[in-house]
Amino acid sequence: MSNVSSTADDILACARSLIIAGGYNGFSYADIADVVGIRKPSIHHHFASKVDLVRTLVSRYREEAQAGLAALERNIPDPRDQLENYVAYWEACITDATAPFCVCALLASELPMLPDEVALEVRAHFRAVASWLTAVLERGKRKGRLHLSSSAKIEAEGVMATVHGAMLSSRAYGDPKMFGAITRPLLDRLSIRH
């Protein structure tokens, strides 16, 4: 049984890499079969269609993101530090190329062409991250740790857009340092130093 889940995990990991490299329409089951070293019918055994595969991938990605945000909540009590660690996580992923782009951000750029099942998962990811960021910013303002120029919800959307835009600029320039150059002024603007 572990071999079955291992194959499914390998397929999902491969699909994630291929989506980051070329988007939803930038890969096929044949591409996955070549990389994973299995036949296309084996992929269909695990995921009946590309829609099922990518919906499962995004659903798992959302679970991972929620677990990561929950860990930040548990391990880092200060809202300003939570925000800085969220941004630092992405900066590290981009710098060491372990996750050079948020899968959901990349798929969001393709929303008009995505199947509804996948689009729903992508939108749910954005709502969940925005909700978490809103809560962090509200707590940070209440505790005198963060300065907000707008409502926490608007600021949260701005943080998310800046992080995703910084990913895009880093990719466009081929320079991981662009991420920090873009996000640092945002963090500086929001932070209240004591």
Secondary structure, 3 states (H helix, E strand, C coil): CHHHHHHHHHHHHHHHHHHHHHCHHHCCHHHHHHHHCCCHHHHHHHCCCHHHHHHHHHHHHHHHHHHHHHHHHHHCCCHHHHHHHHHHHHHHHHHCCCCCCCHHHHHHCCHHHCCHHHHHHHHHHHHHHHHHHHHHHHHHHHCCCECCCCCHHHHHHHHHHHHHHHHHHHHHHCCCHHHHHHHHHHHHHHECCC
